[in-house]
Amino acid sequence: MDITGQIPSPADVDAIITLVATVEEAQGKEDADAFLALIRDDAVWVTGHGKRLYGRDTIAEFTRRVLPGATKDSYSTYSPDHLLFLRPDIAVVNVNQKYALRPGATTELSVETGSPVYFLAKNDGAWRIAAAQNTVVVPEP
């Protein structure tokens, strides 16, 4: 993973890598509570299809509606690609997201990769998602 900007502590880098892994695990297990625990109260989330969600309550309502059943046929893996520290308490992480079908899936993948970006803020020693853009990558023709 490429790291730029302010020189971070190894503990902060590890915490951010863990946060991304927790997003992957929570989504894979369809665990809305684990996912929402990573979101600030005043967060902004933009879905892969461009829907803007303002505030954790709105993000929670959306997540609890769409997450159950979302990984029945497929799942995603997440790997941090680039980490930019703007300040010691503000970071931006680009993530490579790969979609895969589960054995016996009854559907096909409409996209194979995503390119989320998370804007993170550290408050009271914990990193949380302050804003996110979850972008699907459409193959070039």
N, CA, C and O atoms as a GROMACS GRO file, in nm:
protein
  564
    1MET      N    1   0.086  -0.117   0.000
    1MET     CA    2   0.000   0.000   0.000
    1MET      C    3   0.090   0.123   0.000
    1MET      O    4   0.191   0.128   0.070
    2ASP      N    5   0.052   0.219  -0.079
    2ASP     CA    6   0.122   0.346  -0.089
    2ASP      C    7   0.070   0.440   0.020
    2ASP      O    8  -0.051   0.453   0.038
    3ILE      N    9   0.161   0.505   0.093
    3ILE     CA   10   0.123   0.600   0.199
    3ILE      C   11   0.189   0.733   0.171
    3ILE      O   12   0.310   0.740   0.150
    4THR      N   13   0.109   0.842   0.170
    4THR     CA   14   0.161   0.976   0.143
    4THR      C   15   0.107   1.075   0.244
    4THR      O   16   0.022   1.043   0.327
    5GLY      N   17   0.159   1.198   0.235
    5GLY     CA   18   0.112   1.306   0.322
    5GLY      C   19   0.188   1.310   0.452
    5GLY      O   20   0.306   1.275   0.457
    6GLN      N   21   0.121   1.353   0.558
    6GLN     CA   22   0.180   1.359   0.692
    6GLN      C   23   0.233   1.221   0.729
    6GLN      O   24   0.176   1.119   0.689
    7ILE      N   25   0.339   1.217   0.804
    7ILE     CA   26   0.396   1.090   0.846
    7ILE      C   27   0.308   1.030   0.956
    7ILE      O   28   0.301   1.086   1.066
    8PRO      N   29   0.242   0.917   0.927
    8PRO     CA   30   0.151   0.858   1.027
    8PRO      C   31   0.226   0.768   1.123
    8PRO      O   32   0.339   0.726   1.097
    9SER      N   33   0.162   0.739   1.233
    9SER     CA   34   0.217   0.639   1.324
    9SER      C   35   0.183   0.500   1.270
    9SER      O   36   0.080   0.484   1.204
   10PRO      N   37   0.268   0.402   1.295
   10PRO     CA   38   0.233   0.266   1.253
   10PRO      C   39   0.099   0.220   1.312
   10PRO      O   40   0.026   0.144   1.249
   11ALA      N   41   0.068   0.265   1.432
   11ALA     CA   42  -0.060   0.226   1.495
   11ALA      C   43  -0.178   0.281   1.417
   11ALA      O   44  -0.280   0.213   1.403
   12ASP      N   45  -0.166   0.404   1.364
   12ASP     CA   46  -0.276   0.460   1.285
   12ASP      C   47  -0.292   0.386   1.153
   12ASP      O   48  -0.404   0.360   1.110
   13VAL      N   49  -0.181   0.352   1.089
   13VAL     CA   50  -0.188   0.275   0.964
   13VAL      C   51  -0.256   0.141   0.992
   13VAL      O   52  -0.346   0.100   0.918
   14ASP      N   53  -0.214   0.073   1.098
   14ASP     CA   54  -0.274  -0.057   1.133
   14ASP      C   55  -0.424  -0.042   1.163
   14ASP      O   56  -0.504  -0.127   1.122
   15ALA      N   57  -0.462   0.065   1.234
   15ALA     CA   58  -0.603   0.086   1.267
   15ALA      C   59  -0.686   0.108   1.142
   15ALA      O   60  -0.800   0.061   1.135
   16ILE      N   61  -0.632   0.179   1.045
   16ILE     CA   62  -0.706   0.205   0.921
   16ILE      C   63  -0.717   0.078   0.838
   16ILE      O   64  -0.822   0.051   0.779
   17ILE      N   65  -0.611  -0.001   0.832
   17ILE     CA   66  -0.618  -0.129   0.761
   17ILE      C   67  -0.722  -0.219   0.828
   17ILE      O   68  -0.797  -0.289   0.759
   18THR      N   69  -0.726  -0.217   0.960
   18THR     CA   70  -0.827  -0.295   1.034
   18THR      C   71  -0.967  -0.244   1.005
   18THR      O   72  -1.059  -0.324   0.990
   19LEU      N   73  -0.985  -0.112   0.997
   19LEU     CA   74  -1.116  -0.055   0.966
   19LEU      C   75  -1.165  -0.106   0.830
   19LEU      O   76  -1.281  -0.146   0.816
   20VAL      N   77  -1.078  -0.105   0.730
   20VAL     CA   78  -1.117  -0.153   0.597
   20VAL      C   79  -1.152  -0.302   0.604
   20VAL      O   80  -1.250  -0.345   0.542
   21ALA      N   81  -1.074  -0.380   0.677
   21ALA     CA   82  -1.104  -0.523   0.692
   21ALA      C   83  -1.237  -0.544   0.764
   21ALA      O   84  -1.310  -0.638   0.734
   22THR      N   85  -1.269  -0.457   0.858
   22THR     CA   86  -1.396  -0.467   0.930
   22THR      C   87  -1.513  -0.433   0.839
   22THR      O   88  -1.619  -0.494   0.849
   23VAL      N   89  -1.495  -0.336   0.749
   23VAL     CA   90  -1.599  -0.307   0.649
   23VAL      C   91  -1.624  -0.434   0.567
   23VAL      O   92  -1.740  -0.473   0.548
   24GLU      N   93  -1.518  -0.497   0.518
   24GLU     CA   94  -1.532  -0.620   0.438
   24GLU      C   95  -1.604  -0.729   0.517
   24GLU      O   96  -1.697  -0.792   0.466
   25GLU      N   97  -1.561  -0.751   0.640
   25GLU     CA   98  -1.622  -0.856   0.721
   25GLU      C   99  -1.768  -0.827   0.752
   25GLU      O  100  -1.853  -0.915   0.741
   26ALA      N  101  -1.797  -0.704   0.791
   26ALA     CA  102  -1.934  -0.667   0.825
   26ALA      C  103  -2.026  -0.682   0.704
   26ALA      O  104  -2.138  -0.733   0.716
   27GLN      N  105  -1.980  -0.637   0.589
   27GLN     CA  106  -2.062  -0.649   0.469
   27GLN      C  107  -2.078  -0.796   0.430
   27GLN      O  108  -2.188  -0.838   0.393
   28GLY      N  109  -1.971  -0.873   0.439
   28GLY     CA  110  -1.977  -1.015   0.403
   28GLY      C  111  -2.070  -1.094   0.493
   28GLY      O  112  -2.136  -1.188   0.448
   29LYS      N  113  -2.076  -1.055   0.620
   29LYS     CA  114  -2.165  -1.123   0.716
   29LYS      C  115  -2.302  -1.056   0.724
   29LYS      O  116  -2.389  -1.098   0.800
   30GLU      N  117  -2.319  -0.949   0.644
   30GLU     CA  118  -2.444  -0.871   0.645
   30GLU      C  119  -2.475  -0.822   0.785
   30GLU      O  120  -2.590  -0.823   0.829
   31ASP      N  121  -2.372  -0.778   0.854
   31ASP     CA  122  -2.382  -0.730   0.992
   31ASP      C  123  -2.391  -0.578   0.991
   31ASP      O  124  -2.289  -0.509   0.997
   32ALA      N  125  -2.512  -0.527   0.985
   32ALA     CA  126  -2.533  -0.382   0.976
   32ALA      C  127  -2.476  -0.310   1.098
   32ALA      O  128  -2.419  -0.202   1.084
   33ASP      N  129  -2.492  -0.367   1.218
   33ASP     CA  130  -2.444  -0.300   1.338
   33ASP      C  131  -2.292  -0.284   1.337
   33ASP      O  132  -2.240  -0.179   1.374
   34ALA      N  133  -2.220  -0.388   1.296
   34ALA     CA  134  -2.074  -0.380   1.289
   34ALA      C  135  -2.030  -0.274   1.187
   34ALA      O  136  -1.935  -0.200   1.211
   35PHE      N  137  -2.100  -0.269   1.074
   35PHE     CA  138  -2.069  -0.168   0.973
   35PHE      C  139  -2.098  -0.027   1.026
   35PHE      O  140  -2.015   0.063   1.012
   36LEU      N  141  -2.214  -0.009   1.084
   36LEU     CA  142  -2.255   0.124   1.131
   36LEU      C  143  -2.169   0.175   1.246
   36LEU      O  144  -2.160   0.295   1.268
   37ALA      N  145  -2.107   0.085   1.319
   37ALA     CA  146  -2.017   0.126   1.428
   37ALA      C  147  -1.895   0.200   1.374
   37ALA      O  148  -1.826   0.269   1.450
   38LEU      N  149  -1.867   0.186   1.245
   38LEU     CA  150  -1.752   0.251   1.182
   38LEU      C  151  -1.784   0.390   1.127
   38LEU      O  152  -1.695   0.460   1.079
   39ILE      N  153  -1.910   0.430   1.135
   39ILE     CA  154  -1.959   0.552   1.071
   39ILE      C  155  -1.979   0.662   1.176
   39ILE      O  156  -2.038   0.638   1.281
   40ARG      N  157  -1.929   0.782   1.147
   40ARG     CA  158  -1.955   0.897   1.236
   40ARG      C  159  -2.103   0.935   1.229
   40ARG      O  160  -2.170   0.907   1.130
   41ASP      N  161  -2.152   0.999   1.334
   41ASP     CA  162  -2.292   1.043   1.337
   41ASP      C  163  -2.325   1.140   1.224
   41ASP      O  164  -2.436   1.137   1.171
   42ASP      N  165  -2.230   1.225   1.185
   42ASP     CA  166  -2.252   1.328   1.083
   42ASP      C  167  -2.198   1.289   0.946
   42ASP      O  168  -2.176   1.376   0.861
   43ALA      N  169  -2.177   1.161   0.923
   43ALA     CA  170  -2.113   1.114   0.800
   43ALA      C  171  -2.198   1.139   0.676
   43ALA      O  172  -2.320   1.156   0.682
   44VAL      N  173  -2.128   1.139   0.564
   44VAL     CA  174  -2.190   1.144   0.431
   44VAL      C  175  -2.145   1.019   0.358
   44VAL      O  176  -2.026   0.987   0.354
   45TRP      N  177  -2.241   0.947   0.299
   45TRP     CA  178  -2.210   0.825   0.223
   45TRP      C  179  -2.275   0.838   0.086
   45TRP      O  180  -2.392   0.874   0.076
   46VAL      N  181  -2.199   0.809  -0.019
   46VAL     CA  182  -2.254   0.805  -0.154
   46VAL      C  183  -2.242   0.661  -0.202
   46VAL      O  184  -2.132   0.606  -0.208
   47THR      N  185  -2.354   0.601  -0.237
   47THR     CA  186  -2.355   0.461  -0.279
   47THR      C  187  -2.289   0.445  -0.416
   47THR      O  188  -2.261   0.543  -0.485
   48GLY      N  189  -2.265   0.321  -0.453
   48GLY     CA  190  -2.206   0.291  -0.583
   48GLY      C  191  -2.289   0.336  -0.700
   48GLY      O  192  -2.239   0.349  -0.812
   49HIS      N  193  -2.417   0.362  -0.676
   49HIS     CA  194  -2.505   0.409  -0.782
   49HIS      C  195  -2.540   0.556  -0.767
   49HIS      O  196  -2.632   0.605  -0.834
   50GLY      N  197  -2.467   0.628  -0.679
   50GLY     CA  198  -2.482   0.772  -0.670
   50GLY      C  199  -2.586   0.824  -0.572
   50GLY      O  200  -2.611   0.945  -0.570
   51LYS      N  201  -2.645   0.739  -0.493
   51LYS     CA  202  -2.743   0.786  -0.394
   51LYS      C  203  -2.667   0.848  -0.278
   51LYS      O  204  -2.578   0.785  -0.220
   52ARG      N  205  -2.702   0.973  -0.243
   52ARG     CA  206  -2.636   1.043  -0.133
   52ARG      C  207  -2.714   1.022  -0.004
   52ARG      O  208  -2.835   1.041   0.002
   53LEU      N  209  -2.641   0.983   0.099
   53LEU     CA  210  -2.699   0.959   0.230
   53LEU      C  211  -2.629   1.049   0.331
   53LEU      O  212  -2.506   1.049   0.341
   54TYR      N  213  -2.707   1.127   0.405
   54TYR     CA  214  -2.653   1.224   0.499
   54TYR      C  215  -2.687   1.185   0.641
   54TYR      O  216  -2.804   1.174   0.677
   55GLY      N  217  -2.585   1.165   0.722
   55GLY     CA  218  -2.603   1.132   0.863
   55GLY      C  219  -2.614   0.982   0.886
   55GLY      O  220  -2.664   0.908   0.802
   56ARG      N  221  -2.567   0.940   1.003
   56ARG     CA  222  -2.564   0.799   1.035
   56ARG      C  223  -2.704   0.738   1.040
   56ARG      O  224  -2.721   0.621   1.004
   57ASP      N  225  -2.805   0.812   1.084
   57ASP     CA  226  -2.940   0.756   1.088
   57ASP      C  227  -2.990   0.720   0.948
   57ASP      O  228  -3.050   0.615   0.929
   58THR      N  229  -2.964   0.807   0.851
   58THR     CA  230  -3.006   0.780   0.712
   58THR      C  231  -2.924   0.666   0.654
   58THR      O  232  -2.978   0.580   0.584
   59ILE      N  233  -2.794   0.664   0.683
   59ILE     CA  234  -2.709   0.554   0.637
   59ILE      C  235  -2.755   0.423   0.699
   59ILE      O  236  -2.756   0.320   0.632
   60ALA      N  237  -2.794   0.427   0.826
   60ALA     CA  238  -2.842   0.307   0.895
   60ALA      C  239  -2.971   0.255   0.832
   60ALA      O  240  -2.985   0.135   0.810
   61GLU      N  241  -3.064   0.344   0.804
   61GLU     CA  242  -3.191   0.302   0.742
   61GLU      C  243  -3.165   0.235   0.608
   61GLU      O  244  -3.222   0.129   0.579
   62PHE      N  245  -3.080   0.295   0.527
   62PHE     CA  246  -3.046   0.238   0.396
   62PHE      C  247  -2.976   0.102   0.413
   62PHE      O  248  -3.012   0.005   0.347
   63THR      N  249  -2.877   0.098   0.501
   63THR     CA  250  -2.799  -0.025   0.521
   63THR      C  251  -2.887  -0.139   0.570
   63THR      O  252  -2.875  -0.252   0.522
   64ARG      N  253  -2.974  -0.111   0.666
   64ARG     CA  254  -3.060  -0.216   0.720
   64ARG      C  255  -3.162  -0.266   0.616
   64ARG      O  256  -3.213  -0.377   0.627
   65ARG      N  257  -3.191  -0.182   0.517
   65ARG     CA  258  -3.286  -0.221   0.411
   65ARG      C  259  -3.216  -0.303   0.302
   65ARG      O  260  -3.275  -0.399   0.252
   66VAL      N  261  -3.093  -0.266   0.264
   66VAL     CA  262  -3.031  -0.331   0.148
   66VAL      C  263  -2.931  -0.440   0.183
   66VAL      O  264  -2.904  -0.528   0.100
   67LEU      N  265  -2.875  -0.438   0.304
   67LEU     CA  266  -2.770  -0.535   0.335
   67LEU      C  267  -2.822  -0.678   0.352
   67LEU      O  268  -2.759  -0.770   0.299
   68PRO      N  269  -2.933  -0.700   0.421
   68PRO     CA  270  -2.979  -0.839   0.433
   68PRO      C  271  -3.007  -0.900   0.295
   68PRO      O  272  -3.086  -0.847   0.216
   69GLY      N  273  -2.942  -1.012   0.268
   69GLY     CA  274  -2.958  -1.079   0.139
   69GLY      C  275  -2.863  -1.032   0.032
   69GLY      O  276  -2.856  -1.092  -0.075
   70ALA      N  277  -2.788  -0.925   0.057
   70ALA     CA  278  -2.700  -0.869  -0.046
   70ALA      C  279  -2.584  -0.961  -0.082
   70ALA      O  280  -2.531  -0.951  -0.193
   71THR      N  281  -2.545  -1.049   0.008
   71THR     CA  282  -2.430  -1.136  -0.021
   71THR      C  283  -2.472  -1.282  -0.040
   71THR      O  284  -2.390  -1.373  -0.026
   72LYS      N  285  -2.599  -1.303  -0.074
   72LYS     CA  286  -2.647  -1.440  -0.095
   72LYS      C  287  -2.571  -1.507  -0.209
   72LYS      O  288  -2.529  -1.622  -0.196
   73ASP      N  289  -2.552  -1.438  -0.319
   73ASP     CA  290  -2.487  -1.496  -0.436
   73ASP      C  291  -2.344  -1.446  -0.458
   73ASP      O  292  -2.268  -1.510  -0.530
   74SER      N  293  -2.308  -1.335  -0.397
   74SER     CA  294  -2.174  -1.281  -0.420
   74SER      C  295  -2.122  -1.212  -0.295
   74SER      O  296  -2.196  -1.188  -0.199
   75TYR      N  297  -1.995  -1.183  -0.297
   75TYR     CA  298  -1.930  -1.114  -0.186
   75TYR      C  299  -1.820  -1.026  -0.244
   75TYR      O  300  -1.788  -1.035  -0.362
   76SER      N  301  -1.764  -0.941  -0.159
   76SER     CA  302  -1.656  -0.853  -0.202
   76SER      C  303  -1.537  -0.867  -0.109
   76SER      O  304  -1.552  -0.891   0.010
   77THR      N  305  -1.419  -0.851  -0.167
   77THR     CA  306  -1.298  -0.838  -0.087
   77THR      C  307  -1.250  -0.694  -0.100
   77THR      O  308  -1.270  -0.629  -0.203
   78TYR      N  309  -1.188  -0.644   0.004
   78TYR     CA  310  -1.142  -0.505   0.009
   78TYR      C  311  -0.993  -0.504   0.042
   78TYR      O  312  -0.949  -0.570   0.136
   79SER      N  313  -0.916  -0.428  -0.034
   79SER     CA  314  -0.775  -0.411   0.002
   79SER      C  315  -0.738  -0.264  -0.013
   79SER      O  316  -0.757  -0.205  -0.120
   80PRO      N  317  -0.684  -0.205   0.094
   80PRO     CA  318  -0.641  -0.066   0.086
   80PRO      C  319  -0.531  -0.052  -0.018
   80PRO      O  320  -0.438  -0.134  -0.023
   81ASP      N  321  -0.541   0.050  -0.101
   81ASP     CA  322  -0.446   0.069  -0.210
   81ASP      C  323  -0.356   0.191  -0.185
   81ASP      O  324  -0.236   0.186  -0.208
   82HIS      N  325  -0.417   0.300  -0.139
   82HIS     CA  326  -0.344   0.424  -0.118
   82HIS      C  327  -0.400   0.493   0.005
   82HIS      O  328  -0.522   0.502   0.022
   83LEU      N  329  -0.311   0.540   0.090
   83LEU     CA  330  -0.350   0.605   0.214
   83LEU      C  331  -0.283   0.742   0.219
   83LEU      O  332  -0.160   0.752   0.213
   84LEU      N  333  -0.364   0.847   0.230
   84LEU     CA  334  -0.315   0.984   0.236
   84LEU      C  335  -0.351   1.042   0.372
   84LEU      O  336  -0.469   1.049   0.407
   85PHE      N  337  -0.252   1.083   0.447
   85PHE     CA  338  -0.275   1.150   0.574
   85PHE      C  339  -0.270   1.300   0.550
   85PHE      O  340  -0.164   1.356   0.523
   86LEU      N  341  -0.386   1.366   0.560
   86LEU     CA  342  -0.394   1.510   0.542
   86LEU      C  343  -0.346   1.581   0.669
   86LEU      O  344  -0.279   1.684   0.663
   87ARG      N  345  -0.382   1.524   0.782
   87ARG     CA  346  -0.340   1.570   0.915
   87ARG      C  347  -0.327   1.443   1.000
   87ARG      O  348  -0.368   1.336   0.956
   88PRO      N  349  -0.271   1.453   1.118
   88PRO     CA  350  -0.262   1.332   1.201
   88PRO      C  351  -0.398   1.268   1.232
   88PRO      O  352  -0.404   1.149   1.263
   89ASP      N  353  -0.507   1.348   1.225
   89ASP     CA  354  -0.640   1.295   1.258
   89ASP      C  355  -0.735   1.289   1.139
   89ASP      O  356  -0.854   1.262   1.156
   90ILE      N  357  -0.684   1.313   1.018
   90ILE     CA  358  -0.766   1.307   0.896
   90ILE      C  359  -0.691   1.227   0.790
   90ILE      O  360  -0.576   1.258   0.758
   91ALA      N  361  -0.755   1.124   0.737
   91ALA     CA  362  -0.691   1.040   0.636
   91ALA      C  363  -0.792   1.005   0.526
   91ALA      O  364  -0.913   1.003   0.549
   92VAL      N  365  -0.739   0.977   0.409
   92VAL     CA  366  -0.819   0.933   0.296
   92VAL      C  367  -0.760   0.799   0.250
   92VAL      O  368  -0.640   0.788   0.228
   93VAL      N  369  -0.845   0.699   0.237
   93VAL     CA  370  -0.797   0.568   0.192
   93VAL      C  371  -0.875   0.524   0.068
   93VAL      O  372  -0.998   0.521   0.068
   94ASN      N  373  -0.799   0.492  -0.036
   94ASN     CA  374  -0.858   0.433  -0.157
   94ASN      C  375  -0.853   0.282  -0.141
   94ASN      O  376  -0.754   0.226  -0.093
   95VAL      N  377  -0.960   0.216  -0.181
   95VAL     CA  378  -0.974   0.072  -0.161
   95VAL      C  379  -1.000   0.005  -0.295
   95VAL      O  380  -1.078   0.054  -0.376
   96ASN      N  381  -0.935  -0.107  -0.317
   96ASN     CA  382  -0.967  -0.192  -0.431
   96ASN      C  383  -1.069  -0.294  -0.384
   96ASN      O  384  -1.046  -0.368  -0.288
   97GLN      N  385  -1.183  -0.297  -0.452
   97GLN     CA  386  -1.291  -0.388  -0.416
   97GLN      C  387  -1.310  -0.486  -0.531
   97GLN      O  388  -1.326  -0.446  -0.646
   98LYS      N  389  -1.307  -0.615  -0.500
   98LYS     CA  390  -1.326  -0.720  -0.600
   98LYS      C  391  -1.451  -0.799  -0.564
   98LYS      O  392  -1.467  -0.844  -0.450
   99TYR      N  393  -1.539  -0.816  -0.661
   99TYR     CA  394  -1.661  -0.893  -0.642
   99TYR      C  395  -1.637  -1.036  -0.690
   99TYR      O  396  -1.566  -1.058  -0.788
  100ALA      N  397  -1.698  -1.131  -0.621
  100ALA     CA  398  -1.686  -1.272  -0.660
  100ALA      C  399  -1.818  -1.342  -0.632
  100ALA      O  400  -1.891  -1.306  -0.540
  101LEU      N  401  -1.847  -1.442  -0.715
  101LEU     CA  402  -1.968  -1.521  -0.696
  101LEU      C  403  -1.943  -1.633  -0.596
  101LEU      O  404  -1.833  -1.688  -0.589
  102ARG      N  405  -2.044  -1.664  -0.519
  102ARG     CA  406  -2.037  -1.777  -0.428
  102ARG      C  407  -2.065  -1.905  -0.508
  102ARG      O  408  -2.132  -1.900  -0.611
  103PRO      N  409  -2.013  -2.018  -0.462
  103PRO     CA  410  -2.045  -2.144  -0.530
  103PRO      C  411  -2.197  -2.165  -0.533
  103PRO      O  412  -2.265  -2.145  -0.432
  104GLY      N  413  -2.249  -2.205  -0.647
  104GLY     CA  414  -2.391  -2.229  -0.662
  104GLY      C  415  -2.474  -2.103  -0.681
  104GLY      O  416  -2.597  -2.109  -0.673
  105ALA      N  417  -2.409  -1.990  -0.706
  105ALA     CA  418  -2.482  -1.864  -0.726
  105ALA      C  419  -2.578  -1.877  -0.843
  105ALA      O  420  -2.550  -1.944  -0.942
  106THR      N  421  -2.691  -1.811  -0.829
  106THR     CA  422  -2.795  -1.818  -0.933
  106THR      C  423  -2.798  -1.692  -1.020
  106THR      O  424  -2.884  -1.679  -1.107
  107THR      N  425  -2.706  -1.599  -0.996
  107THR     CA  426  -2.699  -1.476  -1.074
  107THR      C  427  -2.560  -1.460  -1.133
  107THR      O  428  -2.469  -1.539  -1.106
  108GLU      N  429  -2.545  -1.358  -1.214
  108GLU     CA  430  -2.414  -1.323  -1.268
  108GLU      C  431  -2.373  -1.188  -1.212
  108GLU      O  432  -2.457  -1.108  -1.170
  109LEU      N  433  -2.243  -1.163  -1.211
  109LEU     CA  434  -2.195  -1.033  -1.166
  109LEU      C  435  -2.222  -0.927  -1.271
  109LEU      O  436  -2.195  -0.948  -1.390
  110SER      N  437  -2.276  -0.813  -1.228
  110SER     CA  438  -2.295  -0.702  -1.322
  110SER      C  439  -2.169  -0.616  -1.330
  110SER      O  440  -2.145  -0.550  -1.431
  111VAL      N  441  -2.090  -0.617  -1.224
  111VAL     CA  442  -1.959  -0.550  -1.221
  111VAL      C  443  -1.862  -0.641  -1.147
  111VAL      O  444  -1.904  -0.724  -1.066
  112GLU      N  445  -1.734  -0.626  -1.175
  112GLU     CA  446  -1.635  -0.711  -1.111
  112GLU      C  447  -1.548  -0.638  -1.009
  112GLU      O  448  -1.489  -0.700  -0.922
  113THR      N  449  -1.542  -0.504  -1.021
  113THR     CA  450  -1.458  -0.428  -0.929
  113THR      C  451  -1.526  -0.300  -0.886
  113THR      O  452  -1.616  -0.248  -0.952
  114GLY      N  453  -1.481  -0.252  -0.771
  114GLY     CA  454  -1.526  -0.124  -0.720
  114GLY      C  455  -1.404  -0.045  -0.674
  114GLY      O  456  -1.295  -0.099  -0.659
  115SER      N  457  -1.424   0.083  -0.654
  115SER     CA  458  -1.314   0.170  -0.613
  115SER      C  459  -1.361   0.268  -0.505
  115SER      O  460  -1.368   0.388  -0.529
  116PRO      N  461  -1.393   0.216  -0.386
  116PRO     CA  462  -1.437   0.304  -0.279
  116PRO      C  463  -1.325   0.396  -0.231
  116PRO      O  464  -1.207   0.363  -0.238
  117VAL      N  465  -1.365   0.512  -0.182
  117VAL     CA  466  -1.273   0.602  -0.113
  117VAL      C  467  -1.341   0.641   0.018
  117VAL      O  468  -1.456   0.683   0.020
  118TYR      N  469  -1.266   0.627   0.127
  118TYR     CA  470  -1.316   0.661   0.260
  118TYR      C  471  -1.237   0.780   0.313
  118TYR      O  472  -1.114   0.779   0.312
  119PHE      N  473  -1.307   0.880   0.361
  119PHE     CA  474  -1.248   0.994   0.428
  119PHE      C  475  -1.266   0.967   0.578
  119PHE      O  476  -1.379   0.959   0.626
  120LEU      N  477  -1.156   0.954   0.648
  120LEU     CA  478  -1.159   0.911   0.786
  120LEU      C  479  -1.120   1.023   0.881
  120LEU      O  480  -1.035   1.106   0.849
  121ALA      N  481  -1.181   1.025   0.998
  121ALA     CA  482  -1.146   1.119   1.103
  121ALA      C  483  -1.122   1.040   1.231
  121ALA      O  484  -1.193   0.945   1.263
  122LYS      N  485  -1.020   1.083   1.303
  122LYS     CA  486  -0.986   1.018   1.430
  122LYS      C  487  -1.037   1.106   1.543
  122LYS      O  488  -0.994   1.220   1.559
  123ASN      N  489  -1.128   1.051   1.622
  123ASN     CA  490  -1.182   1.120   1.739
  123ASN      C  491  -1.173   1.027   1.859
  123ASN      O  492  -1.206   0.909   1.850
  124ASP      N  493  -1.128   1.080   1.970
  124ASP     CA  494  -1.117   1.001   2.093
  124ASP      C  495  -1.039   0.872   2.070
  124ASP      O  496  -1.072   0.768   2.128
  125GLY      N  497  -0.936   0.879   1.985
  125GLY     CA  498  -0.849   0.765   1.961
  125GLY      C  499  -0.900   0.662   1.862
  125GLY      O  500  -0.832   0.563   1.837
  126ALA      N  501  -1.018   0.683   1.805
  126ALA     CA  502  -1.075   0.584   1.713
  126ALA      C  503  -1.098   0.646   1.575
  126ALA      O  504  -1.147   0.758   1.563
  127TRP      N  505  -1.061   0.572   1.471
  127TRP     CA  506  -1.086   0.614   1.334
  127TRP      C  507  -1.228   0.576   1.294
  127TRP      O  508  -1.272   0.465   1.321
  128ARG      N  509  -1.300   0.669   1.232
  128ARG     CA  510  -1.436   0.645   1.184
  128ARG      C  511  -1.450   0.704   1.043
  128ARG      O  512  -1.376   0.795   1.006
  129ILE      N  513  -1.544   0.652   0.968
  129ILE     CA  514  -1.571   0.702   0.834
  129ILE      C  515  -1.653   0.830   0.847
  129ILE      O  516  -1.763   0.830   0.902
  130ALA      N  517  -1.596   0.939   0.794
  130ALA     CA  518  -1.666   1.068   0.794
  130ALA      C  519  -1.740   1.089   0.663
  130ALA      O  520  -1.846   1.150   0.660
  131ALA      N  521  -1.683   1.039   0.555
  131ALA     CA  522  -1.746   1.048   0.423
  131ALA      C  523  -1.693   0.934   0.337
  131ALA      O  524  -1.580   0.889   0.355
  132ALA      N  525  -1.776   0.888   0.245
  132ALA     CA  526  -1.735   0.778   0.158
  132ALA      C  527  -1.804   0.790   0.024
  132ALA      O  528  -1.918   0.836   0.013
  133GLN      N  529  -1.734   0.747  -0.078
  133GLN     CA  530  -1.788   0.735  -0.213
  133GLN      C  531  -1.761   0.592  -0.254
  133GLN      O  532  -1.646   0.552  -0.270
  134ASN      N  533  -1.865   0.514  -0.272
  134ASN     CA  534  -1.852   0.373  -0.307
  134ASN      C  535  -1.881   0.357  -0.456
  134ASN      O  536  -1.996   0.338  -0.495
  135THR      N  537  -1.778   0.363  -0.538
  135THR     CA  538  -1.792   0.367  -0.683
  135THR      C  539  -1.770   0.231  -0.746
  135THR      O  540  -1.670   0.166  -0.719
  136VAL      N  541  -1.863   0.187  -0.831
  136VAL     CA  542  -1.841   0.067  -0.910
  136VAL      C  543  -1.757   0.105  -1.031
  136VAL      O  544  -1.765   0.217  -1.080
  137VAL      N  545  -1.676   0.012  -1.077
  137VAL     CA  546  -1.591   0.036  -1.193
  137VAL      C  547  -1.656  -0.034  -1.312
  137VAL      O  548  -1.672  -0.156  -1.314
  138VAL      N  549  -1.691   0.044  -1.412
  138VAL     CA  550  -1.754  -0.010  -1.532
  138VAL      C  551  -1.643  -0.040  -1.634
  138VAL      O  552  -1.563   0.049  -1.664
  139PRO      N  553  -1.638  -0.163  -1.687
  139PRO     CA  554  -1.534  -0.195  -1.784
  139PRO      C  555  -1.543  -0.106  -1.908
  139PRO      O  556  -1.652  -0.071  -1.954
  140GLU      N  557  -1.427  -0.072  -1.959
  140GLU     CA  558  -1.426   0.008  -2.082
  140GLU      C  559  -1.469  -0.080  -2.198
  140GLU      O  560  -1.439  -0.200  -2.201
  141PRO      N  561  -1.540  -0.021  -2.295
  141PRO     CA  562  -1.586  -0.102  -2.409
  141PRO      C  563  -1.471  -0.146  -2.498
  141PRO      O  564  -1.492  -0.214  -2.598
   0.00000   0.00000   0.00000
